Amino acid sequence: MPTPDGAPTAGRHVLVVADGDVPSRADLDAAWPGWDDAVEAVIAADGGLARARALDVEPTLLVGDLDSLDPVLIAAAEASGPPIRRSPAAKDESDAELALLAALDEGATRLTVLGAFGGPRLDHALANVWLLAHPALDGIAVTLLDARTRASLLTAPGPDGAPVRRPLPGPLGATVSLLPFGGDATGVTTHGLRYPLHDEPLQVGPARGLSNVREAADAAVMLRAGRLLVIEIAP
């Protein structure tokens, strides 16, 4: 069976908790049932340690420079908490990026990321969205979640050169935006959305793919070439 975002369930599911706004478990369960199914490991990125524990989730690994954590929490983690992979403050990667790379080191084939949106830093939120296109994550199912938003990246063609089809399961009436990412997307076809696309391009700049509406439980999108940022907003 597919996951709630249409990705296959096979493989190792790792939860990454970053230091942005993280909703309550009740809100996540209401918006995205099954979001944490089969999670095998939890990686906290710096201040994501406190946010994970607020969800009653105990991280199995803590990564980052730890500049956003209360020293008391750091001392407790060093004494009896999860293993720590500490990095210098002067580094090329964000703490969230280090957490994703650590998840790959642990064999993740599916990643769910909390805390990637929100907070006071727009640049951090955008950088986290851009991590969906990280070369190391090629072929890995990555989903960014908050209480209302689910974001993922669809890339085509597939390994066999064929178009790629992505199911878009979820509640009727939900908003679905399809935005070209890093260049024009070509051959976009939708099923079960109010404003259909029939083997059409979506170009960088125009907002044509914004604010579509799911009208069928088996809604889907197919892409021939390029990348689409798929953003779903719960009703």
MIMIDO-958349 format. One line per field, with one value per residue: residue in three letters; x negated, y, z of N, C-alpha, C in turn. Coordinates in nm, 4 decimals. Example, Ala and Ser with C-alpha at 12.3 -4.5 7.8 and 13.67 -1.06 7.14 Angstrom:
r	c(ala;ser)
n.east	c(-1.3190;-1.2850)
n.north	c(-0.5690;-0.2250)
n.up	c(0.7800;0.7080)
ca.east	c(-1.2300;-1.3670)
ca.north	c(-0.4500;-0.1060)
ca.up	c(0.7800;0.7140)
c.east	c(-1.3200;-1.2900)
c.north	c(-0.3300;0.0030)
c.up	c(0.7800;0.7870)
//
This chain:
r	c(met;pro;thr;pro;asp;gly;ala;pro;thr;ala;gly;arg;his;val;leu;val;val;ala;asp;gly;asp;val;pro;ser;arg;ala;asp;leu;asp;ala;ala;trp;pro;gly;trp;asp;asp;ala;val;glu;ala;val;ile;ala;ala;asp;gly;gly;leu;ala;arg;ala;arg;ala;leu;asp;val;glu;pro;thr;leu;leu;val;gly;asp;leu;asp;ser;leu;asp;pro;val;leu;ile;ala;ala;ala;glu;ala;ser;gly;pro;pro;ile;arg;arg;ser;pro;ala;ala;lys;asp;glu;ser;asp;ala;glu;leu;ala;leu;leu;ala;ala;leu;asp;glu;gly;ala;thr;arg;leu;thr;val;leu;gly;ala;phe;gly;gly;pro;arg;leu;asp;his;ala;leu;ala;asn;val;trp;leu;leu;ala;his;pro;ala;leu;asp;gly;ile;ala;val;thr;leu;leu;asp;ala;arg;thr;arg;ala;ser;leu;leu;thr;ala;pro;gly;pro;asp;gly;ala;pro;val;arg;arg;pro;leu;pro;gly;pro;leu;gly;ala;thr;val;ser;leu;leu;pro;phe;gly;gly;asp;ala;thr;gly;val;thr;thr;his;gly;leu;arg;tyr;pro;leu;his;asp;glu;pro;leu;gln;val;gly;pro;ala;arg;gly;leu;ser;asn;val;arg;glu;ala;ala;asp;ala;ala;val;met;leu;arg;ala;gly;arg;leu;leu;val;ile;glu;ile;ala;pro)
n.east	c(-0.0844;-0.0381;-0.1972;-0.0542;-0.1210;-0.1442;-0.3818;-0.5777;-0.5576;-0.7666;-1.0928;-1.3053;-1.1756;-1.2373;-1.2099;-1.2630;-1.3230;-1.3200;-1.4088;-1.2029;-0.8609;-0.6646;-0.3767;-0.1140;-0.0776;0.1874;0.2923;0.1368;0.2130;0.4813;0.4756;0.3047;0.3430;0.1714;-0.0837;-0.3176;-0.3539;-0.5247;-0.7711;-1.1127;-1.3340;-1.4361;-1.5554;-1.6909;-1.7386;-1.9444;-1.7779;-1.5523;-1.5439;-1.4106;-1.1621;-1.0847;-1.0555;-0.8417;-0.6409;-0.6220;-0.8104;-1.1054;-1.4209;-1.6524;-1.8952;-2.0965;-2.1818;-2.3917;-2.5046;-2.4189;-2.3560;-2.1100;-1.9949;-1.8985;-2.1487;-2.1136;-1.9602;-2.1431;-2.3475;-2.2062;-2.1494;-2.4069;-2.4739;-2.2828;-2.1217;-2.0230;-2.2635;-2.5087;-2.5866;-2.7902;-2.8501;-3.0728;-3.0090;-3.0661;-3.0001;-2.9179;-2.6712;-2.3224;-2.1679;-1.9386;-1.9910;-2.2152;-2.0891;-1.9213;-2.1145;-2.2355;-2.0262;-2.0229;-2.2651;-2.1845;-2.0379;-1.7919;-1.5064;-1.2805;-1.1694;-1.0295;-0.9745;-0.9535;-0.8964;-1.0123;-0.8975;-0.7778;-0.8447;-1.0785;-1.2432;-1.2479;-1.4382;-1.5464;-1.3209;-1.2785;-1.5235;-1.4988;-1.2874;-1.4171;-1.5951;-1.4664;-1.5506;-1.8067;-2.1058;-2.1918;-1.9589;-1.8294;-1.5967;-1.4940;-1.2087;-1.0798;-0.9077;-0.7752;-0.6178;-0.3579;-0.0987;0.0988;-0.0124;-0.1591;-0.4455;-0.6279;-0.8573;-0.8321;-0.9903;-1.0906;-1.2104;-1.1445;-1.3683;-1.3625;-1.3212;-1.0607;-0.7470;-0.6524;-0.4211;-0.2289;-0.0338;0.2209;0.3452;0.5981;0.8070;1.1185;1.1654;0.9361;0.6567;0.4328;0.1251;-0.0832;-0.3991;-0.6502;-0.9894;-1.3073;-1.3289;-1.1472;-0.8572;-0.7459;-0.4878;-0.2675;-0.0073;0.3054;0.5283;0.8461;0.8459;0.9780;0.9149;0.8078;0.5021;0.3614;0.1231;-0.0568;-0.2772;-0.4299;-0.5526;-0.8415;-0.7852;-0.5124;-0.2017;-0.0404;0.0026;0.0955;0.3055;0.5014;0.7751;0.8574;1.0762;1.1376;1.0935;0.8956;0.7117;0.4392;0.1123;-0.0767;-0.4019;-0.6142;-0.8759;-1.1206;-1.0810;-0.8430;-0.7176;-0.5143;-0.2524;-0.0350;0.2570;0.4315;0.7875)
n.north	c(-0.1204;0.2348;0.5179;0.7952;1.0096;0.9007;0.7707;0.4663;0.2101;0.0430;-0.0119;0.1944;0.4090;0.7259;0.9782;1.3216;1.5932;1.9274;2.2672;2.4471;2.5723;2.3294;2.1417;2.0210;1.6729;1.5910;1.7697;1.7042;1.4358;1.4705;1.6143;1.4663;1.1637;0.8740;0.9723;0.9133;0.6428;0.3378;0.4515;0.4254;0.5440;0.8471;1.1602;1.4424;1.7797;1.9953;2.2391;2.0934;1.8828;1.9542;2.0108;1.7669;1.6167;1.7503;1.6452;1.4042;1.2281;1.0492;1.1312;0.9346;1.0131;1.3040;1.5881;1.8576;2.2007;2.2758;2.5274;2.6329;2.5153;2.4871;2.5066;2.3348;2.1257;2.0300;1.9361;1.7344;1.5651;1.4902;1.3470;1.1379;1.1196;1.0870;0.9564;1.1935;1.3841;1.6147;1.9275;2.1848;2.5373;2.7045;2.6161;2.4523;2.3335;2.3393;2.2732;2.1171;2.0036;1.8477;1.6649;1.5294;1.4110;1.2487;1.0737;0.9375;0.8050;0.6192;0.4504;0.5356;0.5264;0.6611;0.9741;1.1795;1.5101;1.7321;2.0667;2.2173;2.4390;2.7735;2.9730;3.2469;3.2891;3.3367;3.2695;3.0316;2.8638;2.8565;2.7472;2.4941;2.3883;2.3823;2.1796;1.9531;1.9047;1.8163;1.6684;1.4290;1.3163;1.2072;0.9906;0.9264;0.9237;1.2125;1.4070;1.7104;1.8355;2.0209;2.1433;2.1982;2.1811;1.9903;1.9032;1.8038;1.6721;1.6132;1.4396;1.4006;1.2585;0.9089;0.6410;0.4732;0.6434;0.7091;0.8925;1.0126;0.9161;1.0415;0.9585;1.1508;1.1335;1.2120;1.4441;1.5483;1.8632;1.9795;2.1993;2.1922;2.2649;2.2953;2.3544;2.4616;2.3671;2.4817;2.5079;2.4872;2.2747;2.0015;1.8437;1.8010;1.6374;1.6119;1.4395;1.4251;1.6777;2.0091;2.2007;2.1016;1.9749;1.8942;1.7205;1.9404;2.2339;2.3758;2.6771;2.8408;3.1171;3.2262;3.1808;2.9595;2.6958;2.7202;2.6734;2.4658;2.2278;1.9381;1.6991;1.4347;1.1172;0.9595;1.1305;1.2484;1.3231;1.3496;1.3644;1.4525;1.5580;1.7348;1.9148;1.9205;2.1047;1.9852;2.0956;2.0532;2.1581;2.1148;2.1020)
n.up	c(0.0000;-0.0602;0.1019;0.2971;0.1290;-0.1156;-0.1681;-0.1885;0.0674;0.1283;0.2672;0.4784;0.7110;0.8247;1.0664;1.0696;1.2759;1.2667;1.3669;1.3281;1.3452;1.4986;1.4832;1.7063;1.7994;1.7772;1.5885;1.3640;1.3280;1.2660;1.0254;0.8555;0.8485;0.9561;0.9234;1.0676;1.0411;1.0725;1.1382;1.1984;1.3086;1.4695;1.4050;1.5436;1.4632;1.5982;1.7773;1.7307;1.9031;2.1458;2.0355;1.9277;2.1611;2.2713;2.1204;2.2323;2.1384;2.1267;2.0243;1.8311;1.7506;1.7682;1.5904;1.4669;1.5328;1.7772;1.8724;1.9188;2.1315;2.4727;2.7199;2.9387;2.8335;2.6490;2.8181;2.9491;2.7368;2.6640;2.8885;2.9200;2.7009;2.3509;2.1089;1.9967;1.7176;1.6726;1.5186;1.3901;1.4434;1.2285;0.9231;0.6112;0.5706;0.6650;0.9859;0.9523;0.7031;0.7669;0.9321;0.7523;0.5870;0.7747;0.8194;0.5771;0.6042;0.7865;0.6393;0.5381;0.3304;0.3037;0.4089;0.6533;0.7377;0.9986;1.1215;0.9243;0.8123;0.8881;1.1874;1.2545;1.0338;0.7037;0.5132;0.6120;0.5963;0.3174;0.2363;0.3494;0.1975;-0.0462;0.0035;-0.0752;-0.3290;-0.3015;-0.4141;-0.2923;-0.2065;-0.4160;-0.5523;-0.3057;-0.1015;0.0163;0.2479;0.3572;0.6421;0.8071;1.0271;0.8398;0.5880;0.3289;0.1604;-0.1247;-0.3727;-0.7159;-0.9677;-1.3040;-1.6163;-1.5222;-1.4100;-1.6303;-1.8346;-1.8777;-1.8298;-1.5007;-1.2573;-0.9917;-0.7227;-0.5577;-0.2893;-0.0463;0.1463;-0.0001;-0.1560;-0.0657;-0.1139;-0.3865;-0.5079;-0.7887;-0.8670;-1.0865;-1.0460;-1.0229;-1.2953;-1.6086;-1.6146;-1.8020;-1.9961;-1.8146;-1.6614;-1.5109;-1.2868;-1.1421;-1.0295;-0.9951;-1.1901;-1.4764;-1.6248;-1.9348;-2.0529;-2.0509;-2.0323;-1.7381;-1.6564;-1.5192;-1.3189;-1.4142;-1.2345;-1.2812;-1.1894;-0.9330;-0.6470;-0.7116;-0.6804;-0.5020;-0.6255;-0.6400;-0.4868;-0.5897;-0.7046;-0.9092;-1.0460;-1.3441;-1.4825;-1.7443;-1.7856;-1.5950;-1.2834;-1.0223;-0.7581;-0.5211;-0.3418;-0.0834;0.0808;0.3701;0.4115)
ca.east	c(0.0000;-0.1155;-0.1907;0.0438;-0.1584;-0.1541;-0.5088;-0.5676;-0.5884;-0.8838;-1.2144;-1.3246;-1.1137;-1.3044;-1.1510;-1.3576;-1.2567;-1.4003;-1.3802;-1.0947;-0.7364;-0.6162;-0.2415;-0.0870;-0.0487;0.3297;0.3111;0.0770;0.2964;0.6067;0.4525;0.2312;0.3487;0.0666;-0.2079;-0.4337;-0.3493;-0.6474;-0.8942;-1.2095;-1.4356;-1.4012;-1.6767;-1.6638;-1.8349;-1.9669;-1.6622;-1.4498;-1.5379;-1.3014;-1.0354;-1.0485;-1.0075;-0.7084;-0.5509;-0.6393;-0.8948;-1.2425;-1.5145;-1.7552;-2.0211;-2.0933;-2.2882;-2.3951;-2.6013;-2.3540;-2.3529;-1.9718;-1.9473;-1.9298;-2.2637;-2.0674;-1.9226;-2.2659;-2.4142;-2.1277;-2.1686;-2.5423;-2.4805;-2.1989;-2.0292;-2.0594;-2.3966;-2.5191;-2.6815;-2.8027;-2.9245;-3.1142;-2.9122;-3.1032;-2.9869;-2.8477;-2.5375;-2.2319;-2.1456;-1.8388;-2.0598;-2.2960;-1.9983;-1.8800;-2.2286;-2.2513;-1.9219;-2.0700;-2.3681;-2.1157;-1.9662;-1.6563;-1.4549;-1.1657;-1.1943;-0.9271;-1.0436;-0.8736;-0.9710;-1.0809;-0.8323;-0.7457;-0.9540;-1.1016;-1.3413;-1.2028;-1.5478;-1.5555;-1.2081;-1.3041;-1.6357;-1.4483;-1.2142;-1.5167;-1.6601;-1.3985;-1.6252;-1.9452;-2.1492;-2.2030;-1.8252;-1.7725;-1.5376;-1.4417;-1.0786;-1.0922;-0.7863;-0.7787;-0.4830;-0.3153;0.0402;0.1879;-0.0847;-0.2436;-0.5221;-0.7207;-0.9081;-0.8121;-1.0961;-1.0748;-1.1534;-1.1889;-1.4920;-1.3451;-1.2939;-0.9167;-0.6856;-0.6325;-0.2871;-0.2242;0.0997;0.2418;0.4556;0.6259;0.9473;1.1765;1.1710;0.8047;0.5837;0.3127;0.0511;-0.1907;-0.4857;-0.7764;-1.0975;-1.4403;-1.3178;-1.0138;-0.8096;-0.6756;-0.4032;-0.1956;0.1307;0.3662;0.6544;0.9176;0.8346;1.0828;0.8654;0.7219;0.3930;0.3564;-0.0081;-0.0888;-0.3930;-0.4209;-0.6764;-0.8896;-0.7390;-0.3670;-0.1459;0.0715;0.0272;0.1296;0.4405;0.5989;0.8585;0.8795;1.2178;1.1518;1.0063;0.7830;0.6427;0.3004;0.0456;-0.1807;-0.5013;-0.7051;-1.0145;-1.1374;-1.0497;-0.7267;-0.6971;-0.3749;-0.2158;0.1045;0.3053;0.5490;0.9020)
ca.north	c(0.0000;0.3577;0.6035;0.9008;1.1016;0.8266;0.7022;0.3273;0.1909;-0.0402;0.0584;0.2443;0.5401;0.8034;1.1083;1.4288;1.7058;2.0487;2.3626;2.5403;2.5462;2.1916;2.1373;1.9137;1.5428;1.5859;1.8418;1.6242;1.3176;1.5115;1.6583;1.3689;1.0327;0.7806;1.0430;0.8535;0.4974;0.2611;0.5267;0.3386;0.6248;0.9891;1.2420;1.5817;1.8785;2.1022;2.2663;1.9936;1.7912;1.9967;2.0030;1.6254;1.5726;1.8072;1.5513;1.2770;1.1454;1.0543;1.1143;0.8322;1.0793;1.4502;1.6423;2.0025;2.2734;2.2875;2.6670;2.6709;2.4346;2.5275;2.4305;2.2283;2.0131;1.9736;1.8585;1.6136;1.4760;1.4359;1.2535;1.0189;1.1332;1.0133;0.9868;1.3289;1.4076;1.7604;1.9920;2.3212;2.6416;2.7511;2.4990;2.4786;2.2754;2.3730;2.1602;2.0296;1.9274;1.7452;1.5612;1.4483;1.3297;1.1448;0.9740;0.8532;0.7174;0.5129;0.3657;0.5827;0.5327;0.7509;1.0747;1.2767;1.6199;1.8301;2.1855;2.2781;2.5659;2.8571;3.0376;3.3848;3.2998;3.2950;3.2056;2.8930;2.7898;2.8330;2.6533;2.3602;2.3423;2.3537;2.0524;1.8460;1.8798;1.7832;1.5546;1.3056;1.2634;1.1570;0.8585;0.9105;0.9889;1.3105;1.4856;1.8127;1.8449;2.0914;2.1117;2.2128;2.1766;1.8769;1.9410;1.7035;1.7040;1.5127;1.4549;1.3131;1.1248;0.8051;0.5737;0.4116;0.7482;0.7276;0.9888;0.9671;0.9435;1.0514;0.9692;1.2651;1.0977;1.3094;1.4859;1.6282;2.0053;2.0300;2.2736;2.1279;2.3530;2.2302;2.4660;2.4182;2.3844;2.4784;2.5110;2.4555;2.1362;1.9756;1.7244;1.7853;1.5911;1.5890;1.3665;1.4446;1.8146;2.0933;2.2695;1.9964;1.9979;1.7834;1.7135;2.0818;2.2830;2.4777;2.7531;2.9174;3.2567;3.2317;3.1083;2.8808;2.5735;2.7524;2.6662;2.3729;2.1708;1.7955;1.6650;1.2896;1.0502;0.9014;1.2361;1.2152;1.4089;1.2841;1.4598;1.3930;1.6017;1.8495;1.8928;1.9905;2.1127;1.9516;2.1504;2.0230;2.2297;2.0471;2.1927)
ca.up	c(0.0000;-0.0577;0.2189;0.2763;0.0220;-0.2400;-0.1819;-0.1448;0.2088;0.1457;0.3037;0.6148;0.7299;0.9289;1.0971;1.1018;1.3408;1.2611;1.4744;1.2966;1.4173;1.4904;1.5396;1.8010;1.7395;1.7427;1.4619;1.2567;1.3054;1.2024;0.8873;0.7752;0.9164;0.9172;0.8897;1.1342;1.0315;1.0469;1.1647;1.2646;1.3752;1.4798;1.4104;1.5786;1.4158;1.6959;1.8612;1.7064;2.0169;2.2337;1.9618;1.9194;2.2922;2.2914;2.0535;2.3017;2.0527;2.1749;1.9131;1.8376;1.7162;1.7693;1.5053;1.4512;1.6149;1.9080;1.9179;1.9464;2.2434;2.6092;2.7711;3.0274;2.7483;2.5916;2.9222;2.9732;2.6220;2.6724;3.0002;2.9082;2.5893;2.2303;2.0562;1.9413;1.6096;1.6846;1.4103;1.4229;1.4065;1.0944;0.8365;0.4852;0.5724;0.7747;1.0764;0.8902;0.5982;0.8329;0.9806;0.6377;0.5449;0.8767;0.7949;0.4671;0.6601;0.8595;0.5452;0.5105;0.1937;0.3129;0.5114;0.6883;0.8046;1.0719;1.1604;0.8105;0.7805;1.0028;1.2566;1.2123;0.9264;0.5714;0.4412;0.6575;0.5410;0.1753;0.2249;0.3786;0.0799;-0.1513;0.0340;-0.1486;-0.4522;-0.2681;-0.4966;-0.2142;-0.1807;-0.5409;-0.5380;-0.1707;-0.0823;0.1236;0.2675;0.4608;0.6987;0.9275;1.0601;0.7238;0.4615;0.2932;0.0415;-0.1759;-0.5058;-0.8200;-1.0682;-1.4199;-1.6307;-1.4311;-1.4508;-1.7618;-1.9326;-1.8928;-1.7379;-1.3626;-1.2065;-0.8459;-0.6617;-0.4683;-0.2013;0.0589;0.1579;-0.1074;-0.1251;-0.0278;-0.2156;-0.4403;-0.5975;-0.8636;-0.9030;-1.1471;-0.9500;-1.0822;-1.4404;-1.6574;-1.6103;-1.9270;-2.0012;-1.6876;-1.6764;-1.3803;-1.2780;-1.0181;-0.9817;-1.0519;-1.3091;-1.5314;-1.7185;-2.0295;-2.1180;-2.0704;-1.9562;-1.6338;-1.6694;-1.4040;-1.3221;-1.4043;-1.1196;-1.3330;-1.1137;-0.7950;-0.5894;-0.7676;-0.5748;-0.5170;-0.6362;-0.6461;-0.3917;-0.6620;-0.7787;-0.9417;-1.1432;-1.4222;-1.5315;-1.8435;-1.7660;-1.5065;-1.1421;-0.9696;-0.6147;-0.4949;-0.2102;-0.0499;0.1978;0.4240;0.4183)
c.east	c(-0.0867;-0.1033;-0.0868;0.0075;-0.1805;-0.2850;-0.4952;-0.6112;-0.7162;-1.0036;-1.2094;-1.2738;-1.1794;-1.2356;-1.2616;-1.2790;-1.3531;-1.3494;-1.2823;-0.9709;-0.6898;-0.4789;-0.2274;-0.0619;0.0981;0.3557;0.2537;0.1637;0.4253;0.5865;0.3953;0.2304;0.2395;-0.0675;-0.3312;-0.4315;-0.4883;-0.7747;-0.9889;-1.3181;-1.3896;-1.5301;-1.6373;-1.7759;-1.8398;-1.8432;-1.5450;-1.4400;-1.4204;-1.1669;-0.9904;-0.9923;-0.8712;-0.6016;-0.5487;-0.7110;-1.0383;-1.3384;-1.6144;-1.8920;-1.9980;-2.2102;-2.2807;-2.4988;-2.5483;-2.3513;-2.2113;-1.9131;-1.9879;-2.0481;-2.2243;-2.0280;-2.0453;-2.3356;-2.3407;-2.1448;-2.3071;-2.5531;-2.4034;-2.1026;-2.0723;-2.2041;-2.3962;-2.6252;-2.6967;-2.8918;-2.9717;-3.0084;-2.9395;-3.1049;-2.9089;-2.7023;-2.4539;-2.2172;-2.0425;-1.9017;-2.1439;-2.2088;-1.9515;-1.9931;-2.2555;-2.1473;-1.9610;-2.1770;-2.3058;-2.0253;-1.8251;-1.6252;-1.3308;-1.1891;-1.0707;-0.9933;-0.9412;-0.9614;-1.0467;-1.0228;-0.8218;-0.8689;-0.9809;-1.1873;-1.2871;-1.3140;-1.5654;-1.4425;-1.2318;-1.4186;-1.5903;-1.3671;-1.3124;-1.5921;-1.5912;-1.4739;-1.7719;-1.9896;-2.1557;-2.0683;-1.7573;-1.7226;-1.4821;-1.3093;-1.0878;-0.9652;-0.8079;-0.6360;-0.4734;-0.1666;0.1336;0.1196;-0.1662;-0.3134;-0.6183;-0.7600;-0.8848;-0.9112;-1.0750;-1.1775;-1.2063;-1.3160;-1.4841;-1.3159;-1.1471;-0.8663;-0.6650;-0.4942;-0.2895;-0.0780;0.1042;0.3591;0.4763;0.7706;0.9936;1.1861;1.0376;0.7389;0.4580;0.2472;-0.0648;-0.2786;-0.6147;-0.8932;-1.2318;-1.4414;-1.1775;-0.9844;-0.7254;-0.5955;-0.3328;-0.0503;0.1863;0.4942;0.7170;0.8999;0.9314;1.0399;0.7633;0.6109;0.3811;0.2241;-0.0595;-0.2140;-0.3488;-0.5558;-0.7121;-0.8458;-0.5889;-0.3152;-0.0345;0.1029;0.0722;0.2777;0.5390;0.6733;0.8796;1.0290;1.2414;1.0522;0.8836;0.7126;0.4959;0.2448;-0.0600;-0.2710;-0.5936;-0.8501;-1.0173;-1.1066;-0.9312;-0.7307;-0.5483;-0.3424;-0.0672;0.1415;0.4323;0.6644;0.9344)
c.north	c(0.1237;0.4273;0.7119;0.9990;1.0287;0.7543;0.5576;0.3126;0.1111;0.0454;0.1112;0.3876;0.6088;0.9384;1.2050;1.5446;1.8239;2.1489;2.4719;2.5068;2.4027;2.1853;2.0237;1.7827;1.5338;1.6551;1.7638;1.5030;1.3538;1.5454;1.5478;1.2331;0.9391;0.8439;0.9785;0.7016;0.4404;0.3427;0.4388;0.4166;0.7703;1.0682;1.3860;1.6696;1.9925;2.1208;2.1749;1.8907;1.8260;1.9827;1.8577;1.5774;1.6318;1.7225;1.4155;1.1770;1.1601;1.0306;1.0010;0.8875;1.2294;1.5003;1.7949;2.0668;2.3041;2.4301;2.7139;2.5947;2.4952;2.4431;2.3173;2.1046;1.9478;1.8851;1.7283;1.5136;1.4126;1.3293;1.1251;1.0235;1.0523;1.0405;1.1239;1.3303;1.5602;1.8151;2.1295;2.4218;2.6947;2.6300;2.5358;2.4326;2.3345;2.2503;2.0634;1.9438;1.8163;1.6310;1.4710;1.3573;1.2181;1.0348;0.8813;0.7567;0.5989;0.4288;0.4092;0.5756;0.6206;0.8444;1.1613;1.3821;1.7120;1.9500;2.2517;2.4131;2.6514;2.9112;3.1743;3.3993;3.2447;3.2228;3.0603;2.8095;2.7580;2.7338;2.5110;2.3038;2.3030;2.2234;1.9353;1.8088;1.8457;1.6612;1.4227;1.2397;1.2114;1.0139;0.8298;0.9858;1.0807;1.3944;1.5830;1.8338;1.9541;2.0637;2.1217;2.1838;2.0492;1.9112;1.8291;1.7434;1.5851;1.5404;1.3546;1.3523;1.0283;0.7391;0.5101;0.5130;0.7779;0.8375;0.9269;1.0102;0.9422;1.0563;1.0885;1.2344;1.2036;1.3526;1.5676;1.7729;2.0641;2.1017;2.1978;2.2259;2.2763;2.3402;2.4133;2.4570;2.3724;2.4832;2.4736;2.3060;2.1130;1.8460;1.6980;1.7486;1.5626;1.5084;1.3974;1.5812;1.9039;2.1590;2.1783;2.0508;1.8733;1.7879;1.8536;2.1216;2.3742;2.5478;2.8247;3.0619;3.2666;3.1406;3.0130;2.7577;2.5952;2.7256;2.5867;2.3085;2.0225;1.7657;1.5153;1.2265;0.9909;1.0054;1.1992;1.3202;1.3251;1.3907;1.3883;1.4313;1.7254;1.8124;1.9796;1.9873;2.0935;1.9963;2.1266;2.0930;2.1610;2.1466;2.2287)
c.up	c(0.0000;0.0758;0.1943;0.1659;-0.1105;-0.2593;-0.1354;0.0001;0.2306;0.1850;0.4451;0.6249;0.8485;0.9422;1.1347;1.1614;1.3423;1.3646;1.4332;1.3781;1.3924;1.5557;1.6398;1.7269;1.6977;1.6101;1.3445;1.2249;1.2323;1.0554;0.8000;0.8454;0.8638;0.8896;0.9517;1.1316;1.0016;1.0609;1.2460;1.3389;1.3716;1.4968;1.4366;1.5269;1.5161;1.7845;1.8353;1.8176;2.1085;2.1638;1.9464;2.0525;2.3252;2.2236;2.1226;2.2124;2.1023;2.0581;1.9382;1.8005;1.7186;1.6870;1.5036;1.5407;1.7549;1.9617;1.9499;2.0650;2.3771;2.6591;2.8654;2.9464;2.6859;2.6937;2.9491;2.8594;2.6255;2.7814;2.9743;2.7903;2.4693;2.1925;1.9883;1.8320;1.5977;1.5748;1.4558;1.3793;1.2667;1.0014;0.7123;0.4888;0.6854;0.8649;1.0184;0.7815;0.6594;0.8841;0.8668;0.5912;0.6458;0.8588;0.6801;0.5153;0.7334;0.7692;0.5127;0.3614;0.1868;0.4312;0.5300;0.7744;0.8690;1.1059;1.0474;0.7726;0.9062;1.0717;1.1976;1.0873;0.7951;0.4969;0.4838;0.5985;0.3937;0.1564;0.2529;0.2631;-0.0303;-0.1228;-0.0349;-0.2763;-0.4251;-0.3482;-0.4197;-0.1902;-0.3066;-0.5205;-0.3997;-0.1608;0.0387;0.1289;0.3813;0.5099;0.8030;0.9459;0.9399;0.5918;0.4477;0.1625;0.0041;-0.3178;-0.5979;-0.9323;-1.1801;-1.5269;-1.5256;-1.4818;-1.5892;-1.8712;-1.9513;-1.8004;-1.6005;-1.3170;-1.0545;-0.7996;-0.5676;-0.3758;-0.0945;0.0565;0.0384;-0.0615;-0.0840;-0.1456;-0.2563;-0.5367;-0.6590;-0.9210;-0.9651;-1.0581;-1.0214;-1.2335;-1.4816;-1.6421;-1.7350;-1.9174;-1.8703;-1.7175;-1.5376;-1.3950;-1.1429;-0.9552;-1.0591;-1.1826;-1.3770;-1.6202;-1.8058;-2.1050;-2.1513;-1.9933;-1.8418;-1.6302;-1.5400;-1.4194;-1.3110;-1.2932;-1.1592;-1.2489;-0.9706;-0.7655;-0.6736;-0.6508;-0.6027;-0.5182;-0.6473;-0.5502;-0.4590;-0.7496;-0.7995;-1.0369;-1.2149;-1.4814;-1.6284;-1.8172;-1.6780;-1.3627;-1.1020;-0.8183;-0.5909;-0.3527;-0.1893;0.0804;0.2464;0.4370;0.5626)
//
